[in-house]
């Protein structure tokens, strides 16, 4: 869990479960929206062994219904 406006790995909290991540978002005292992401030991790679990530925007209401924006962003590395 990290603040959406953060950079360079500042203020990252590692959680052992989804429940712990939810508790961190709700009670962690974050001043902005949060980004929650899962670490992959063996990430999927594009041809040429290039890493990539996909950014999707999801809004949760108070009852945790999820609303996913229709468009996202895919970023790729420029080298191996």
Order of alpha helices (4+ residues) and beta strands (2+ residues): beta-alpha-beta-beta-beta-beta-beta
